Every structure is written in C-alpha cells, then in structure tokens.
Amino acid sequence: MRRFKAMAPVAVTALAAVLAYGPLAQATSPDRDPGPHGDGETVIKLDDSVREFAAVDVGGPGMSLGDEAIGFSDFFQNGRKVGTGGFVCTVVSLQKSLRQCESTLRLAKGDITLQGFAPFIVSFPTRFTLAITGGTGAYRDARGYMDGVNIDTTHARLTVHVTR
C-alpha cells in the first residue's frame, strides 16, 4: 500500500463527523449555543462515517504534489442519519505536510460549504479546522468554521459553528 493511501482519509465533509449528540430534529433546527460569538452562533455536532473513498496518486509512488483524497460520507446524530457530504483534499505542500480541502455538508435545511488547509494524517486523532465559505437554503448566508477530529481512517467528529 502506498504511503499516501494510508494517510489520505479525511473527514470534511468536510466536511467529514462526531459522536451522537442529538435527535434528527437537531440537524434541521440545531440548538442555539451562545458560544464565544453570542446568541448568533448555531453549533451542529455530527458523527462522520466515510462510505466511499479514493486516493489519486498523480506523481511517483508515495506522497507528491497534486495527489488527492476524494470521498463521500454519511452524517449521524444519536445513531440516526441526518445528512451526507463529499470532500476533495489535494496535497499542496510536502514541506508543510498540508492539503487544501473543499467539502460540502448536505443537511435537511440546506448545504454548508467548507474550505481550508488540513494536515496529512500520520496518526490518530488528527485535528483540523475549515472555514465555512457559504451555503444554500437555511445556510445561504452562513459563515463560521468547522472543527474536525479524524478518529480513524473512516470516522471523524465534526463541530460546525455557523454564524450569519
């Protein structure tokens, strides 16, 4: 197995997902959490389970610029499926061990789009943060960020902090 394939899985989709935190209704109407931004922040916690994954090795064997990790995930809360998502992460720096990641979370009330740098996965847990770049439906004016933790090669915990 190539080194890249062993390190590639990412949970972004994103934008990536977490331990069970709430019923299905929480994904459609997440609880308000004052958090550090006051009453305008909505926090959505998800368990991410990668269902499809591919590693694209564009250079020689092993990690090289342009290699990609591509995947599709299901998101859960309290064991109930509440959404899906996809991600693409491209190796952009071998010296800094960084990938540029883009992800979309599809929830009942709309999509949330994410983007940012994530480190190579060399051990677990691996933490990453992505910026919310926009969305659709109820999230059309969304801003904020998502904190993620890759638990293993196919599972992550995501905490999405949505502000408007």
N, C-alpha and C positions, 0 to 999 in steps of 0.2 A: 504494500500500500504506500502510495506517495505521501510524503510528509504533509502536503497541502490538504489532502483529503482527511487526514486525522485532525487537523486544526480548523477545518472550514465551517462546520455548522455554527450558525448564528441564530439567535432568536430575535429578529426585529420584526419583525413583522410581527421589523420590526419587526414589527415591527414586532418576535418574537415571543413570555407569559409567566404567570405566577401561581402560587398556591391558591386554593379555593378561598374566596373572600366574600362572596355574596350571591344572592339568587339571580336568576335570569333578569329580573327587573332591574337589577343594579347596572347591567350593561346598557340598558336602554335609558335609564334615568339614574345615573350614578349619584351616590351620596355626595353632598357638598362637604368639603373638608376645608376649613379656613386656611390651613397650612400657612406657609410664610407669605403668601400673597393676599391674605384676607379672604373675604367671602366670595371673590370672583373665581376661585380655583375649584375645579372638579377633579377628583382623583379616581382613576379607574384601575383596578388591580386585576391582572389576568394571569392564568397559567397557560403557557405556550407549549404546544406539542407539535413538533415538526413532522409532517406527513409525507412530504416529497422533498428530495434533496438531490442536487447535482453539483459536482465540482468541475469547473472547466479549467484545464491546465493549458495555457497558451504558449508558454515558453518551454524550456528544457524541463527535465524531471525535477520535481520539487517546487518550492515556492518561487514565483517570479512575478514581475510587474504585469498587471493585466489579468492574472488568474482570478476566477470568480467563484463565489459560492451563491447558489440560487436555490430558493426553497419556498415551500407553501406550508402554512401552519393552521391548526385549529386552536381557538382560544376557549378556555373554560373558566367558570366560577362555580365553586361548590360542586364540581363534577359535572356540571351542565354546560354544553357547548353554547357559547354566546357570540361567536364570530369566527372569522377566518382572516388570513393575511398572507402577503407574499413579501419576499425580500431578495435583493441582489447586493452582494458585497464584493467590491473589486479591490485587489491589492494595489495600493498606490505608493507605498514606501516600504522597502525591505529594511532600510537602516532604522526607521522609526517603528517598524512592525505594525503598520497601520493599513486598514482597509477603509474605503469610502462606502458607506451603506445607504441604501434607499429602501424604504419599506412602506407598506400600506396596511393599516388595520381596518377591516370591514366589520362594523358593529351594526346593531339593529337600526340606529338612528342616523347612520352615515359612516363615511370613511374618514380616517385620520392619516395624513401622510407625514413621514418622518425622514430625516436625513442627517448624516454626520459621520465622524470617524469612529471606528471601533478597533480595538487591538486584536492581533492574532490570538487565537485560542490555543494556549500551550498547556493550560491546566484548568481545573475547575475549583471553585467558581471563578468565572471571568465576568467582570462588571463593565458596562458601557452606558453611555448617555447619548441620546439622539434628540435633535431639535424637532419640534412639531412645525412643519412648514405650511400646513393648511389642512383642508378637508372638504367634505361635502355634507349636505343635509344639515343636521343639527350642529355639525362641526365645521361649517363653511367659513367661519371667522376664527377658527381655533389657532391658538399659539400656545407655547409652553414647551415641555420637554418630556421625555420618557427615560426612566432609569430601568436598565435591564440587568439581569444576572443569569448567565448561562450556567445551568446546574449540571448538565451533562451534554452529550452530543445531540440530543433530541428534545431537551426540555429547558425552559427558561421561565423566570418570573419577571413580569413587566409591571411597572407602576407608571401610569400615564398621568401627567399633571397638565390639565387643559385649562388655559386662561383665554379670555376674549378681550 
